[in-house]
Amino acid sequence: MTATRMPEQRRTVSDAAEFGRVAVMLGGHSSEREVSLKTGAAVLKALQAKGVDAHPWDPSEQSLMDFAAAGFDRVWIALHGPGGEDGALQGLLQWLDIPYTGSGVMASAIAMDKVRSKHLFRAAGIPTPDYAAVTSLEEASVAAEQVGFPLIIKPSGQGSSVGMSKVFERAELRDAVEVAFQYGDTVLLEACVVGDEFTVAVLQGRALPSIRIVTPRVFYDYRAKYESDRTEYICRGTETDEEETVYAELAVAAFDELGCSGWARVDFMTGADKKPLVLEVNTVPGMTNHSLVPMAARRDGIDFEELCWRILETSFSAAEEEDIAEVAAHGA
């Protein structure tokens, strides 16, 4: 793996007043709107319980032009999918000079693009399943033979397993690819790894305990993530400290390779050889009652309210840090 940047350091905030007036950006227009509303509502309640002056803002119902004049000091981004997780909102907030949680414009855009993420993983020596990117049914037919069945078919730019299918044989390929193309012009065909599914959250520069996911469904799809009570989660997911270290180091390496910051969740599949393969990095993971980051945080001794606070701490930008240091040095 290539060398990574210096580890991110936590910027600790002890007084809610330091955050100022906070917008929790939720809802939006993407296919993940309902999940985003649940995430945002949970985050808003947690921040308010900690004394933060937090308010909801749904860009599908409230104008972003009005937002620019609303007097917010920073944003807790709870928008999942395109428009909120792909760098678009981050770019707007950066232009408005309003700090926000999580990764910046470029890292958000790259992490949302599964194909480009995998290009970077492969170039950096981070293990990831074999794959092909296609823009037509004809290309998909050829690529499927090259990658081999079974396959995971998914849109390149969606989250929460939206538009995702598992294909066991050629007869199922066309329908799965057509579903994926409903969500974008590029579709990812990925070798299906049969084995254990893991996820590792990264918060302020370090990995939280791993989670192993066991679902009765064909794979950990949208329903398994947000609706099923039969999905099992084992946290810590690994059996030994050495194995846990492997997952933690790979998660941080993938996070760093895409240029992420603040927080994220890195997803893995591990086959019969027990070697973890990185699938993707989610820069705005879910924060619902079925979500994984809060579960890993609890295992690490961080309750939900504290987790939301810690993520809000990631909204302090480098420029703000310089201003704070200047004030501390000169007493101005």
N, C-alpha and C positions, 0 to 999 in steps of 0.2 A: 504494500500500500504506500501511496505517496505521503510525504510529510504533511502534517496538519498545522494549522495556525495555533497560536498560543491559546491555552484553555480560557474560556469565558469565565469572568469573575462575577459573583453575585453583588449587585448594588443594593444594600440593605436599606429599607425605609422603615422607620419606627413610628412615624406620625402620619395618620391618614391625610392631614392637611397638606402634606408635601405633594400628594398626587393632584391636588386641585380638583377641578370639576371634570368628571370622567364620563365619557360616552361608552356604553356597551353596544357595539354595533352588531346587530342580529337580524335574522330573517333573510332579507334580500330576495333576489330573483332566481337563484339557481335551483337545480333539482333537489338540493339538500336543504331547502328552506325550512321544512318542518323540524329537522334535527337542529338546525341553527337556532330556531326559536326556543327550543328546549335548552340548548346549551346556554344561550344568552340569558334566559330567565333564571337559570340556576346560578350563573355567575353574578348577575345583578343582585340577587338576594344575598349571596355570600358577601359581596363587597359592601353592600349597605349594612349588613350585620357587623362588619368590621369598622364601620364609621366612615366609609368612603362616600363622598358626594357623587354617587353614580346614577346615571339616567339611561334608559333604553333609547336606541335610535335605529329604526328599521328603514333602510334606504329605498325599499319598495313602496313605502307609504309616506316617507318624509324626504323632501328634496335635499340633495347634497349641497345645493346652493344655499339653502337655509342653514344647513349644518355648518357651513363655513362661517356664518355670522352668529352662531349660537353660543359662542364663548366657551367652548370646551378646551381643557388644557391637555388632554391626552385621550387615547382610545384603547379600550380593551376589545380586540377584534374577535368576535364570535361568529363571523360569517364563514360558512363552509362552502367549498367549491368555487367555480368561476365567479369572478366579480369580488370575491372577498379573500380568497386564498391563493390567487394566482398572480399577485403583484399589482393588479389594477387599483385596488383600494389603497395599497401601500404607497403607490406612486402619487395618488391624489393627496394623501395625508402628508407625504413628504413635501409636495409642492405648497401645501397650506402651512407647512412648518408646525404640524401637530404631531407629537410623538405617539407611537402606537406599540402594542405588544408584539413580540415574536420577530420573525425574520423580515428582512428588507425586501425591496422590489425584485432584485435579480434572483435571490435564493427562493423566494416565494414562487416566482414564475418557473424556475427550473424544477423545483420539487413537484409542482403541479403537473408538469409535463413528464409523464412516466418514461417515455422513450428517451428523452435527453438525460434524465436522471440515470437511466441504465447505461447510456453511453459513458457518462462520467464514472459510474461505479466500475465499469469494465476497464476503463483507461487507468483508474487508480488502483486496480488490483483488488477491489472490494468484491467478494464473490456474490454473484447474482444469477438466477436461472437463465438458461439460453432463451433467446427471444428474437422476434422480427417485427419491424414496423411496416404496416401496409396502408395503402390509400385506396384500394379497390378490392372487389371480390376476387378478381383474377389474381392479383398479387397474393391475397390471402390463401388461395388454393395452392399456389406454388410454395409459399412459406410454410404452410402447415406440414407439407411433406418433408421439408428441410428440418424443421424443429422437431416434428414427431408428435404423435398422439400419446396420451391425452394432453390437451392444451387448455390454458386459461386465456379467454378472449376478453379484452376490456378496452374502453376508450382511453386514449392517451391522456386526456385532461379532465378526468372526473375523480371524485372521491366517494367514500362510503360504499364501495362496490357497486355503484350505479352503472348499469349497462354491462355488467360482468357476467360471463357464463363459463361453465366448465364443459368442454367438448371431448367426448371419448372416441368418436369415430367421424369419418368424413361426412356421413349423411347429416350430421348435426351442425356442420361448419357454417353453411350459408346463413341459417337463421340466426346463429350467435353473432356472426360478423355484421349482419344487417342491424341487429339490435344495437351493437356497439357504435355503428356509424350514425345512429340517431343522435349521438352526443358529440360528434366532431368528425373532422376529415381524416384523422389518423387513428388507426387501431393497433393495439399491441397484441401480438400473439406470443404467449410465454409458455415455456415448457412447464407442465404441471408436476410439481414436486409432491410426491405422496409421502406424508410423514406428519411431523408436528408443526403447528403454527405457533409462533412466538411474537411478542411485541415488547419493545423496550422504549420507555419514555426518557427523553433527555431534558433536564431542567437546569438552567443557569450553569451550563458547562459540565454537568455530570449525569451519568446514567442512573435512573431509578431501578428498583428491582424488576426483573423480567416477569412476564406473564405468559403462561402456556394456555392456549385456547383449545377447548374440546367442544365440538358442535355436532349434533346429530344430523345436520344438514349436509348437502353435498360439499359445500365449502362455507367459510365464514362470510356469508353474504349480508345484504342490507337487513333482512329479517332477523338473521342470527345476531347481528350487531345491536339492533335497536328494538326488536319486538319479542324475541324468544326468551323465555325463562328457562329453557332447557340447555342453553349454552353454559358450559362450565369454564371457570377461570381458576388456574392454579398460580398463585403468587407467593413465593418465588417459584418460577417455572422450571428452573434447572435443579439438578440433583447434587451438584458439587460446586464449591467455590471457584474451582478452575473453569468449569463450564460457564458459570455466571460471568466471570471475567472476560471470556471470549465474546459473549453476546454484548456486554457493556462496551468493550473496546471497538467492536464492529459498529455498534449503534453510534457512538461518538464519531468514529471515522466517517461514516456515511453522512451524518449531520454536518461535519466540518467540510467534507468534500463538496457539498452543494452550497456551502457558504451560509448555512442557517445560523440563527442566533435566537437567544431567549428560551424557547421551548419547542418541542416537537415530539413525534412518536415514530419510531422506526419499526417496520414490520418485516418479519422473517418467515421463511419456510425451511424446515430441516428434514432431509430425507433419511433413508435407512443408514447412511454412512455417518449420521449425527453431525454433519458439517453444516452450520447455518448459512443460508443464502439470503441476502438482503433483497426485499421486494421493492420497497418504496419508503419515502419519508413524508409524513403528514405534518405540515407546518401549523395547521389549526385543528388539532384533534378534537373529537367530541368531548363534551363535559356534561353528559346526561347521566341518569342513574344506571345506565348500562355501560358507561364509558370506562376506558382502560387506564388513562392517565391518573384519574382520582384514585383508582384501586391501587396502582403502584405507589402513589404518594402515601396513601394510608399505611401501606406495608413499611414505608420508610419513616413513619411517624409524623406525616404532614396531613392534617385534616383538610377537608374541602375548602373551608373559608381561608385557611392559611395558603393553600395552593393557589387560589384565585388571587390573593394578595401578592404572592411570590411571582406569578405570571405578570401582574400589573407592574411589578418592579422592573420587568424587562423593557418597559416602555421608555425608560430613561435613556436618551440617546447620547452618543459621544459628545455632541455639542453641549448638551445639558450638563454632562459630567464636567466639561471644561469650565462652564459658567459657575458650577457649584464650587469647583476647586479655586476659581478666581476669587469668589466671595469669601471662601474660607481663608485664603492667603492674605487678602487685603481688608477684610472686614467691611466691604462695601455693600 
